[in-house]
Amino acid sequence: MKAFQLIGGSADVDETTALNDVAQPDPGPGQVLVRVGGAGACHSDVSLMEFSAGGRRDVPMTLGHENAGWIEAFGPGTIETPGLEVGAPVAVYGAWGCGACQNCRKGIENYCLNVTASGPGLSVDGGMAEYLLVPATRYLVPLADLAPAEAAPLTDAGLTPYHAIKAGLHLLVPGSFAVVIGAGGLGHLAVQFLKALSPATVICVDQRESALEVVAGLGADHTVVAGPGAAEEIRGITGGRGAEMVLDICGYDDTLALAGAVAAPLGRLTIVGVGGGTLPMNFFAFPYECSVQSTYWGSITELEELLALARTGGFRVHAATYTLDQAAGVYRSMVGGTLQGRAVIVPNQS
């Protein structure tokens, strides 16, 4: 079968990735083979390319950690359950933990105490191939009438901001403000989740006016062009007090500085993006009792909630589909900053 793989050696998309012929996986005991219907392209993959260039990633490895498709086959001893039968459409939860630690037993394998950043397209072959091998049925969530290509981005681009927002919903009372920095694949969904789940006034920031036009059409109450005057403009919108929730979808030095400048006392600043920036901290750096945290995906039960919300039509994924042959071009557009919304690779599409 064909697979779009990370091969390493360079941070350049065309030099560090390749479309290769690989063996189709055969499910062993307890495992499930999924025919891939969609695999989201994520900026985290670009970070993996940079890591592999420094020899910090085993290659070759098939990319794709946002996956959905149809159950193709079960390995020996794997038990079918309602909604998880051969042919059933499923979303694949991507944060694979040890399954035995306290957090995994609670269903929050994204915070496994024994494994870090494990899962398809991160530590083992991912979904940018015709088939994906999943180690256990517990990582599969039935899709019912949702199309796999539509659901695939929700497993990360949707789940990550959904989890971050849920953790701070108690702060978003009537009259409150939420700021989303970054209007791309995760940001445009974060805006919609905030509008669906809270009464907060939502402000979105991006350097691309075209991206801001998209989120304005999806419910953002205010849009702000990133730049030297962005913090002052946001402070003006909030009446000078700042925002109770700030989500930095990018995580660069300049976006983190903006996030810190617009947070409110007792607010919550969540670093969602893996841009590698730093946020200096001292007693006077932030408003009093403003909490700062990073986040990594969400739980399996939160993915179930998110898919249920998707079935109600509570939000819209701004995405386009591409073939495996077009995958390298997708990442080139991502690196160049011209990709709008989310890109979904559909391996079984010509």
MARMI-560685 format. One line per field, with one value per atom (N, C-alpha, C): x, y, z. Coordinates in steps of 0.2 Angstrom, whole numbers, plus 5000, padded with zeros to 4 digits. Example, Ala and Ser with C-alpha at 12.3 -4.5 7.8 and 13.67 -1.06 7.14 Angstrom:
<pts>
east [5066/5062/5066/5064/5068/5064]
north [4972/4978/4984/4989/4995/5000]
up [5039/5039/5039/5035/5036/5039]
</pts>
This chain:
<pts>
east [5004/5000/5004/5001/5005/5005/5010/5010/5015/5012/5016/5020/5027/5031/5036/5037/5043/5049/5054/5060/5066/5066/5071/5077/5081/5087/5087/5081/5081/5075/5074/5068/5064/5067/5063/5058/5052/5046/5048/5051/5052/5058/5062/5068/5067/5062/5061/5055/5051/5045/5045/5042/5041/5035/5032/5027/5030/5029/5033/5028/5030/5026/5028/5023/5025/5020/5021/5017/5011/5005/4999/4999/4998/4998/4993/4995/4990/4989/4982/4981/4982/4986/4987/4982/4983/4978/4977/4970/4968/4968/4971/4972/4966/4966/4960/4964/4962/4964/4959/4960/4956/4957/4953/4953/4952/4958/4958/4953/4949/4944/4946/4951/4953/4959/4964/4970/4971/4970/4971/4979/4980/4987/4988/4993/4993/5000/5000/5007/5012/5009/5013/5018/5015/5019/5025/5025/5030/5036/5033/5038/5042/5038/5041/5046/5045/5050/5056/5056/5061/5065/5061/5064/5068/5065/5069/5075/5075/5081/5087/5086/5091/5092/5089/5090/5086/5081/5077/5071/5070/5064/5066/5063/5065/5061/5064/5061/5063/5060/5054/5048/5043/5037/5031/5026/5020/5017/5016/5013/5005/5002/4995/4992/4991/4989/4981/4978/4971/4967/4964/4962/4955/4952/4945/4944/4940/4939/4934/4935/4930/4934/4931/4934/4935/4941/4942/4943/4946/4947/4949/4947/4949/4955/4960/4965/4962/4965/4962/4961/4955/4953/4950/4950/4947/4939/4936/4929/4925/4921/4916/4911/4909/4904/4900/4894/4889/4892/4892/4895/4902/4905/4912/4912/4909/4909/4913/4914/4918/4913/4916/4913/4910/4910/4908/4913/4910/4914/4916/4923/4925/4930/4931/4936/4941/4948/4953/4956/4955/4958/4966/4969/4976/4982/4980/4984/4984/4989/4989/4994/4991/4995/4996/4998/5000/4994/4988/4982/4981/4987/4987/4988/4990/4992/4985/4985/4980/4976/4980/4976/4973/4977/4974/4967/4967/4961/4955/4957/4952/4949/4953/4951/4955/4960/4964/4971/4971/4977/4982/4979/4983/4988/4987/4991/4993/4995/4998/5004/5004/5010/5016/5016/5021/5023/5019/5021/5020/5025/5024/5024/5019/5018/5018/5014/5014/5007/5008/5002/5003/4998/4999/5002/5007/5010/5014/5015/5019/5025/5023/5029/5028/5022/5021/5018/5017/5014/5007/5006/5000/4995/4990/4985/4986/4991/4992/4994/4990/4991/4984/4984/4977/4974/4979/4976/4980/4977/4980/4979/4984/4984/4983/4978/4976/4977/4980/4982/4976/4970/4965/4958/4953/4946/4945/4948/4946/4948/4952/4954/4949/4944/4940/4933/4930/4924/4919/4913/4909/4907/4906/4905/4897/4894/4887/4886/4883/4882/4887/4892/4897/4902/4904/4909/4916/4920/4927/4931/4931/4935/4933/4926/4924/4926/4926/4927/4935/4939/4946/4949/4948/4951/4949/4943/4940/4944/4948/4952/4958/4960/4965/4963/4963/4961/4955/4950/4944/4945/4948/4948/4952/4958/4963/4960/4957/4954/4947/4944/4938/4940/4945/4947/4949/4953/4956/4950/4945/4939/4935/4934/4930/4933/4940/4943/4942/4940/4940/4933/4928/4921/4918/4920/4917/4919/4924/4926/4922/4919/4915/4908/4907/4900/4898/4891/4889/4893/4895/4899/4907/4909/4916/4918/4925/4928/4933/4934/4938/4942/4949/4953/4956/4956/4959/4964/4971/4976/4978/4976/4977/4970/4969/4963/4963/4968/4969/4965/4968/4964/4961/4965/4962/4958/4961/4958/4951/4949/4942/4937/4940/4935/4935/4940/4940/4934/4934/4930/4922/4921/4914/4913/4917/4916/4914/4918/4917/4910/4908/4901/4895/4897/4892/4891/4897/4897/4897/4897/4898/4894/4893/4890/4896/4902/4907/4908/4910/4912/4919/4919/4925/4928/4935/4940/4945/4946/4951/4956/4962/4968/4972/4974/4978/4981/4987/4991/4988/4984/4981/4973/4972/4965/4961/4963/4959/4956/4961/4959/4954/4955/4950/4943/4943/4936/4933/4936/4933/4930/4934/4931/4926/4926/4920/4914/4914/4909/4906/4911/4909/4907/4907/4904/4908/4915/4919/4916/4915/4912/4917/4923/4928/4934/4937/4943/4949/4955/4960/4966/4969/4975/4981/4985/4991/4996/4999/5004/5005/5009/5010/5005/4999/4993/4988/4989/4984/4982/4987/4985/4981/4983/4979/4972/4971/4965/4960/4963/4959/4958/4962/4961/4955/4955/4949/4943/4942/4936/4934/4938/4937/4935/4936/4935/4941/4946/4953/4954/4950/4951/4954/4954/4957/4952/4954/4950/4951/4945/4945/4948/4948/4951/4955/4961/4966/4969/4967/4970/4975/4981/4987/4988/4985/4985/4992/4996/5002/5008/5009/5014/5021/5021/5028/5029/5035/5037/5032/5030/5026/5019/5017/5010/5009/5014/5014/5014/5018/5018/5011/5008/5001/4997/4997/4992/4993/4999/5000/4998/4998/4996/4989/4985/4978/4974/4977/4974/4971/4966/4963/4965/4964/4965/4961/4963/4960/4958/4961/4960/4964/4963/4966/4969/4976/4980/4982/4980/4982/4986/4992/4996/4995/4992/4989/4995/4998/5002/5009/5013/5019/5025/5024/5028/5035/5036/5042/5044/5039/5041/5041/5043/5044/5040/5038/5033/5037/5040/5044/5039/5041/5037/5040/5037/5039/5033/5033/5028/5023/5027/5023/5022/5023/5022/5015/5011/5004/4999/4993/4988/4987/4985/4985/4981/4984/4980/4978/4981/4980/4984/4981/4984/4987/4992/4995/4997/4994/4995/4996/4999/4999/4994/4993/4988/4990/4987/4989/4983/4980/4974/4968/4964/4959/4958/4953/4951/4947/4946/4942/4935/4933/4926/4924/4929/4928/4928/4931/4931/4924/4921/4914/4909/4910/4906/4906/4912/4914/4910/4911/4907/4900/4897/4890/4888/4892/4891/4891/4895/4896/4890/4887/4880/4875/4875/4869/4870/4876/4877/4879/4882/4884/4890/4894/4899/4901/4906/4907/4915/4918/4925/4926/4931/4933/4939/4938/4943/4942/4947/4947/4951/4949/4952/4957/4962/4968/4970/4973/4975/4982/4984/4991/4996/4995/5000/5001/4996/4996/4998/5000/5002/5007/5013/5019/5017/5013/5011/5007/5003/4999/5004/5009/5013/5018/5019/5023/5018/5012/5007/5007/5007/5007/5013/5018/5025/5025/5022/5022/5016/5012/5007/5001/5000/4995/4989/4990/4984/4979/4973/4967/4963/4961/4958/4962/4958/4962/4962/4967/4968/4968/4964/4963/4965/4970/4972/4967/4965/4961/4964/4968/4972/4968/4962/4959/4955/4957/4954/4959/4957/4962/4961]
north [4994/5000/5006/5012/5018/5022/5025/5028/5035/5040/5046/5046/5046/5045/5050/5051/5055/5051/5053/5049/5053/5059/5062/5065/5068/5071/5078/5081/5088/5091/5097/5101/5103/5102/5104/5098/5100/5096/5091/5093/5088/5084/5086/5081/5077/5078/5074/5070/5070/5066/5062/5057/5053/5049/5048/5043/5037/5032/5025/5020/5014/5008/5004/5002/4999/4993/4988/4982/4984/4981/4982/4978/4982/4979/4973/4968/4962/4963/4963/4964/4958/4959/4953/4953/4949/4948/4955/4956/4962/4968/4968/4974/4974/4980/4982/4985/4983/4986/4991/4997/5002/5004/5004/5007/5015/5018/5026/5029/5033/5038/5045/5047/5054/5054/5058/5059/5066/5070/5077/5079/5084/5087/5092/5092/5096/5099/5105/5109/5105/5101/5097/5092/5090/5086/5090/5096/5100/5100/5101/5100/5093/5088/5082/5081/5085/5085/5088/5094/5097/5093/5089/5085/5079/5076/5071/5073/5080/5082/5082/5082/5082/5075/5070/5063/5061/5065/5064/5060/5057/5053/5047/5041/5035/5036/5034/5035/5029/5027/5030/5029/5033/5033/5036/5033/5036/5041/5047/5053/5052/5056/5056/5054/5059/5057/5059/5062/5063/5059/5053/5048/5046/5044/5041/5037/5032/5027/5022/5016/5010/5004/5000/4994/4989/4987/4982/4975/4974/4968/4968/4962/4962/4956/4957/4952/4947/4941/4935/4938/4935/4937/4944/4948/4955/4954/4957/4956/4962/4961/4966/4968/4974/4977/4981/4983/4987/4994/4995/5001/5000/4994/4993/4986/4985/4979/4981/4975/4976/4980/4985/4990/4996/4996/5002/5008/5014/5020/5022/5024/5025/5031/5035/5039/5036/5038/5034/5039/5038/5042/5041/5047/5046/5046/5048/5048/5041/5037/5030/5029/5028/5027/5020/5018/5012/5008/5011/5007/5005/5006/5003/5008/5014/5019/5022/5026/5029/5033/5037/5042/5038/5033/5029/5025/5023/5020/5024/5031/5036/5038/5035/5037/5043/5046/5051/5049/5045/5042/5048/5053/5059/5061/5060/5061/5055/5050/5044/5045/5042/5043/5039/5034/5030/5031/5035/5035/5043/5045/5052/5053/5056/5057/5051/5046/5040/5039/5037/5036/5036/5035/5035/5041/5041/5047/5051/5048/5051/5047/5040/5036/5029/5028/5022/5025/5021/5023/5025/5031/5034/5033/5037/5036/5039/5042/5044/5038/5033/5027/5024/5019/5016/5012/5010/5006/5008/5008/5010/5004/5002/4997/5000/4999/5001/4996/4997/4992/4989/4993/4990/4994/4991/4994/5000/5000/5006/5013/5013/5019/5021/5017/5018/5021/5026/5029/5029/5026/5025/5032/5032/5039/5039/5034/5034/5037/5043/5045/5051/5052/5057/5053/5057/5055/5055/5050/5049/5055/5058/5063/5070/5070/5076/5075/5069/5068/5068/5066/5065/5071/5078/5083/5084/5082/5083/5079/5074/5070/5073/5079/5083/5090/5093/5100/5102/5097/5099/5097/5091/5089/5093/5095/5099/5106/5110/5116/5115/5110/5108/5106/5102/5101/5107/5111/5117/5122/5122/5127/5124/5117/5114/5115/5115/5116/5123/5128/5135/5137/5133/5136/5139/5138/5141/5148/5150/5157/5161/5158/5161/5163/5167/5169/5175/5177/5182/5189/5192/5198/5196/5190/5188/5188/5188/5188/5182/5180/5175/5177/5176/5178/5171/5171/5165/5168/5166/5169/5163/5165/5160/5158/5159/5158/5152/5147/5142/5136/5130/5124/5123/5124/5123/5130/5136/5142/5143/5141/5142/5137/5132/5127/5130/5132/5135/5141/5145/5151/5148/5143/5140/5136/5133/5130/5135/5140/5145/5148/5149/5152/5147/5140/5135/5134/5134/5132/5137/5144/5149/5155/5160/5167/5172/5170/5175/5178/5184/5188/5185/5183/5180/5184/5185/5189/5185/5185/5181/5185/5183/5187/5183/5186/5182/5188/5186/5191/5190/5185/5185/5187/5192/5195/5190/5186/5181/5176/5174/5169/5173/5179/5183/5183/5184/5184/5177/5172/5165/5165/5167/5166/5171/5177/5181/5178/5175/5171/5165/5163/5157/5159/5166/5168/5172/5174/5178/5185/5187/5194/5200/5199/5204/5200/5203/5201/5206/5204/5209/5206/5211/5209/5209/5204/5204/5209/5212/5218/5221/5227/5231/5233/5235/5238/5233/5226/5221/5221/5221/5221/5227/5233/5239/5238/5236/5235/5230/5224/5219/5222/5226/5229/5234/5237/5242/5238/5233/5229/5226/5224/5221/5227/5233/5238/5239/5237/5238/5232/5227/5222/5216/5215/5209/5203/5197/5192/5186/5183/5178/5172/5171/5165/5167/5165/5166/5160/5158/5152/5154/5152/5153/5147/5147/5141/5141/5146/5146/5144/5148/5146/5149/5155/5158/5163/5166/5171/5177/5179/5185/5184/5178/5177/5176/5173/5172/5178/5183/5190/5193/5192/5195/5192/5185/5182/5184/5185/5188/5195/5199/5206/5207/5202/5203/5199/5195/5191/5195/5193/5196/5193/5197/5194/5188/5183/5177/5173/5175/5172/5166/5163/5157/5157/5157/5157/5150/5147/5140/5141/5138/5137/5131/5131/5126/5124/5129/5128/5126/5122/5120/5124/5131/5135/5135/5133/5133/5140/5145/5151/5150/5156/5156/5161/5161/5165/5167/5173/5175/5175/5173/5173/5176/5181/5184/5186/5189/5191/5196/5201/5206/5205/5199/5197/5197/5194/5193/5196/5197/5199/5194/5196/5192/5186/5180/5173/5171/5174/5172/5165/5160/5153/5152/5149/5147/5140/5137/5130/5128/5122/5119/5114/5111/5106/5101/5095/5090/5086/5087/5083/5084/5078/5078/5071/5069/5062/5059/5052/5048/5050/5051/5053/5060/5065/5071/5071/5066/5065/5063/5058/5056/5062/5066/5072/5077/5078/5082/5079/5073/5070/5070/5070/5071/5078/5083/5090/5091/5087/5088/5085/5080/5078/5082/5087/5092/5098/5098/5104/5110/5109/5114/5118/5116/5119/5116/5120/5118/5117/5112/5111/5114/5119/5123/5119/5114/5109/5108/5105/5103/5096/5092/5085/5085/5081/5080/5073/5071/5064/5063/5057/5056/5059/5059/5062/5070/5073/5080/5082/5077/5078/5083/5081/5086/5093/5094/5101/5104/5100/5103/5105/5102/5104/5110/5110/5116/5122/5122/5127/5129/5124/5125/5129/5127/5130/5137/5138/5145/5150/5147/5151/5152/5149/5150/5145/5140/5135/5138/5137/5140/5134/5135/5130/5123/5117/5111/5107/5104/5099/5092/5088/5081/5077/5072/5068/5062/5060/5054/5049/5044/5040/5035/5033/5029/5033/5039/5043/5044/5044/5045/5052]
up [5000/5000/5000/4998/4998/5005/5007/5013/5013/5016/5016/5022/5022/5027/5029/5035/5037/5037/5033/5032/5035/5037/5041/5037/5040/5037/5035/5035/5034/5036/5038/5040/5034/5028/5022/5020/5019/5017/5012/5006/5001/5002/5007/5008/5014/5018/5024/5024/5019/5018/5011/5010/5004/5004/4998/4997/4995/5000/4999/4998/4995/4996/5002/5006/5012/5013/5017/5018/5021/5019/5023/5029/5035/5042/5042/5046/5048/5055/5057/5065/5069/5074/5079/5084/5089/5095/5098/5098/5102/5097/5091/5087/5082/5079/5074/5068/5062/5056/5053/5052/5050/5043/5038/5032/5032/5031/5032/5027/5030/5026/5027/5031/5032/5037/5036/5040/5040/5046/5046/5046/5042/5042/5047/5051/5057/5057/5060/5061/5065/5070/5074/5070/5064/5059/5057/5056/5054/5059/5066/5071/5071/5070/5069/5064/5058/5053/5055/5059/5062/5067/5071/5076/5072/5067/5064/5060/5058/5055/5060/5067/5072/5074/5071/5073/5079/5081/5087/5086/5080/5078/5074/5076/5072/5065/5060/5053/5049/5044/5042/5046/5046/5050/5046/5045/5042/5046/5043/5047/5047/5051/5052/5059/5063/5070/5071/5066/5066/5061/5064/5059/5060/5055/5055/5049/5049/5043/5045/5042/5043/5046/5050/5053/5047/5046/5040/5043/5048/5051/5058/5062/5069/5069/5074/5075/5079/5080/5084/5091/5094/5100/5102/5097/5097/5097/5102/5103/5100/5095/5092/5097/5097/5102/5097/5100/5096/5094/5087/5084/5082/5084/5083/5079/5073/5069/5063/5059/5053/5048/5045/5041/5044/5051/5055/5054/5053/5053/5060/5061/5067/5067/5073/5074/5078/5077/5081/5086/5092/5097/5097/5097/5095/5101/5107/5112/5116/5114/5116/5122/5128/5134/5136/5142/5144/5145/5147/5148/5155/5159/5166/5172/5170/5176/5178/5183/5186/5181/5177/5172/5167/5164/5159/5161/5167/5170/5170/5171/5171/5164/5159/5152/5149/5153/5151/5149/5144/5141/5138/5137/5134/5140/5146/5152/5155/5151/5154/5158/5163/5168/5166/5161/5159/5152/5148/5141/5139/5135/5132/5125/5122/5115/5111/5113/5110/5106/5100/5096/5088/5084/5077/5074/5070/5067/5072/5078/5083/5085/5086/5088/5084/5081/5076/5070/5065/5059/5060/5056/5057/5051/5050/5045/5038/5037/5030/5025/5025/5022/5021/5017/5015/5021/5026/5032/5038/5043/5050/5055/5058/5063/5070/5073/5080/5085/5091/5095/5100/5100/5104/5102/5104/5102/5106/5112/5116/5113/5108/5105/5099/5098/5092/5095/5092/5094/5088/5089/5083/5080/5074/5071/5069/5068/5066/5059/5059/5052/5050/5054/5052/5047/5042/5037/5040/5039/5042/5040/5034/5031/5035/5037/5041/5048/5051/5058/5060/5055/5056/5060/5058/5061/5068/5070/5076/5082/5080/5084/5088/5085/5087/5087/5081/5080/5083/5084/5088/5095/5097/5103/5108/5105/5109/5112/5107/5110/5114/5112/5116/5123/5124/5131/5135/5131/5135/5137/5133/5134/5140/5140/5145/5152/5152/5159/5162/5157/5160/5159/5158/5156/5162/5168/5174/5175/5171/5171/5166/5161/5156/5157/5162/5164/5159/5159/5155/5157/5151/5152/5152/5151/5151/5144/5143/5137/5136/5130/5128/5122/5122/5116/5113/5107/5103/5099/5100/5096/5091/5084/5079/5076/5070/5067/5062/5063/5058/5060/5059/5060/5066/5072/5078/5080/5078/5081/5078/5072/5069/5073/5075/5079/5086/5089/5096/5096/5091/5091/5091/5087/5087/5094/5097/5103/5108/5109/5114/5113/5107/5105/5107/5106/5107/5115/5118/5125/5130/5128/5133/5131/5136/5134/5133/5133/5132/5125/5126/5120/5117/5111/5108/5103/5105/5101/5098/5091/5088/5085/5085/5083/5078/5072/5067/5063/5060/5056/5049/5047/5041/5041/5037/5037/5034/5029/5026/5031/5036/5041/5046/5047/5052/5048/5042/5038/5039/5039/5040/5047/5052/5059/5061/5057/5058/5056/5050/5048/5052/5056/5060/5068/5069/5075/5079/5078/5082/5082/5088/5090/5087/5088/5086/5083/5078/5075/5076/5077/5078/5074/5070/5066/5071/5071/5075/5073/5078/5077/5084/5083/5089/5093/5090/5093/5095/5094/5096/5103/5107/5115/5117/5115/5116/5114/5108/5105/5108/5110/5114/5121/5124/5131/5130/5125/5124/5123/5119/5118/5125/5130/5136/5141/5139/5144/5149/5147/5151/5155/5156/5162/5159/5152/5150/5149/5147/5145/5150/5152/5157/5155/5148/5145/5139/5139/5133/5130/5124/5121/5116/5117/5112/5108/5102/5097/5094/5094/5091/5095/5101/5106/5104/5100/5098/5104/5104/5108/5108/5102/5101/5103/5101/5103/5111/5114/5121/5125/5122/5125/5124/5119/5118/5123/5123/5128/5135/5137/5144/5145/5140/5140/5140/5138/5138/5143/5147/5152/5158/5161/5166/5173/5178/5185/5186/5189/5190/5184/5178/5172/5171/5164/5163/5156/5156/5149/5148/5142/5140/5134/5134/5129/5125/5119/5115/5110/5106/5101/5103/5099/5100/5097/5096/5093/5096/5102/5106/5109/5110/5113/5120/5124/5131/5134/5140/5143/5150/5150/5156/5162/5168/5174/5180/5183/5189/5193/5199/5203/5199/5195/5192/5185/5182/5175/5173/5177/5175/5180/5178/5183/5189/5195/5201/5199/5201/5201/5194/5189/5182/5181/5180/5179/5172/5171/5165/5165/5159/5158/5151/5150/5143/5143/5137/5136/5131/5131/5126/5125/5119/5117/5122/5123/5127/5129/5133/5134/5129/5130/5125/5126/5132/5133/5130/5131/5128/5120/5117/5110/5108/5112/5112/5112/5117/5118/5111/5109/5103/5097/5096/5090/5091/5097/5098/5096/5098/5096/5089/5086/5078/5075/5078/5075/5075/5080/5081/5076/5072/5068/5072/5078/5082/5080/5075/5072/5065/5062/5055/5054/5052/5051/5044/5044/5038/5035/5031/5029/5021/5018/5011/5011/5006/5006/5000/5001/4997/4996/4991/4990/4993/4994/4996/4992/4985/4981/4982/4985/4986/4993/4997/5004/5005/5001/5002/5000/4995/4994/4999/5003/5009/5014/5015/5020/5018/5012/5009/5010/5009/5010/5017/5022/5029/5031/5029/5031/5028/5022/5019/5022/5026/5029/5025/5019/5015/5015/5020/5021/5025/5022/5026/5029/5036/5039/5040/5039/5040/5033/5032/5027/5029/5025/5027/5021/5022/5017/5017/5011/5010/5006/5009/5006/5001/5002/4997/4992/4990/4985/4980/4974/4968/4965]
</pts>
